[in-house]
Amino acid sequence: MFTHKQLRRSLAGIAAIALTVGLSTAPVRAESTSPESSSAESSGAADASTLRIATDGFIDSFNPFTSFYLLPTNTFRYMYENLVANDAKDGSITEGLATEWSTDDSGTVWTYTIRPNMKWSDGQPLTANDVVWTYTQMMENEDMAVANGSLVENFAKVEAPDDGTVVITLKKAQANNPGQEIPVVPEHVWSKIDKPGEFKNDKNTVGSGPFQLVSYEANKSVTLKANPNFWRGKPKVDGIQYRYYTNSDAQVQAIRSGEVDMITGLSPEQFTAIKGAEGVELNDGNGRRFNSISINSGLADAKGKEFGTGNEALKDKRVRQAIRAGIDLETLRKQVMQDYAQPATSFIPAIYSTWALPADSPVISGYDVEKAKSLLDEAGWKPGSDGIREKDGKKLELRFLTDASAPIEQNTAKFLQPWMKEIGIQLKNESSDADTVSERSTKGDYDMYFSGWSINPDPDYQLSINTCGNRPDAEGNGGTTQDGYCNPEFDKLYQAQHVELDQGKRAELVKQALAMNYEDTPSIVLWYPNQLEAYRSDRFTGFTKQPSDGGAIANQVGYWGYTSVEPVSESTGSEDGGGLSAGAWIGIAVAVIVGGGGVLWFATRKRNADDRE
């Protein structure tokens, strides 16, 4: 099982860097830690059939049994095929290693037909035995259950009656397909590894997916090559290379100058600044993430032992509801995200319309200052002489823990402070480095903090980490929790949807659970951020989005984004890596200035909410 601490933020970046009034008229080079394996690469030129992707994502390893950070997880989806996949069109279940599957009347026995004549990237045959070996290791070896152990907790046994059939017998019926999101690895490779939990798996990998990892240089590059044995056919590009940059603005310069071909995770300011750049195509995709304010409503571990320094006032649901009523979410979304985000209801994004809590749900409440004040009155918090509410001689003062290197979090805090003061709450923005945020949030040393998750098409996992039994302790040991939430009635709804095989009935149960969580207010979901991306349309074409209608290219639940890509031609690749003109760089700089005084905030490599799958 993963631990709460592992999923929290760590490792901070740098603080603000002031812009000088006068910039040099010489071309400006973005600081880069891109690989220097050849003079062509270091100058920005590249093989026309290698897709170069800018990144600052954190990597602990490329071990699919232990890592759950966003960049490695995305890489696993290219390296290893699952038993079943998620379709590019809408994320629904589609063929993977299995061509078809069925369940018995009890819903506890799932039978999969394995695609015949498949091969691993090293040419060895891929059979049902590899699936059985992978799943069994996860069931029996704790070291191989760190990242995805929860996905096999309900497995009683996994068998291969023959090379072309896998049978999974569950302890209890479950609605979600048990063949999802588990990377299947080759038994003939992994069975020879003495300590699989410590294996980095960072070069010359053997897998079944469209690309295989060739090499990894920390803080420099991740290089993958096309797999000629991929069952859907060898990709049209020869390889993918993730290239590291020290900050996101350096990535923006790199895409404009032609040093890289793809960039994702742009801020609204960067996305606006790059519009109209020659040879660059933009994609404003509906994403599968949510951002929220997590509220310390009284943290405790799975056995009910309380810990942390959360304000006692937040244990009262009325106070938490008042905080939500006092936030103008629509204004916040438009001002902080510049409308590059979708209105939110719950922690299941609107992109998954089957499961998401609808905006017209009767539990949804809007910005209502009078309601917020009334709720605080009911909770016994009366306005003091300075307007800040008091109860039993204590003022209602709350701490909002934020990452100093994250402009969106800092801007959110600036809006929240006057809104909270209006309803009688003194909000203090405790801005720190991401490592400190990680440590404090794990220990429960906060009142509120900025959070976010990426969500997969089936809601079961995200619902499961909101149950009482999944709460970790103050050291992060135990399960994984979203907000430290615990409501036994929610747990009952989770279990009911977990075993409901009728999708319509299951969807209603999911929405009831989301509505209950909304009313309990362990967090306030702010928005579903759009995934803002750019790629060199003069070098590559044929990117596949997920969902196909208005979706994203990168960070998909699957491998569709880059498997369909092909070079525009051998002769149109960038030949000039000399950087931007001063005028172009000034344009970017001005667009991303935050606040007065000429302060520019640079995003740096850190393990934070954006690194979390």
Disulfide bonds with the S-S distance in Angstrom:
Cys468-Cys486 2.02
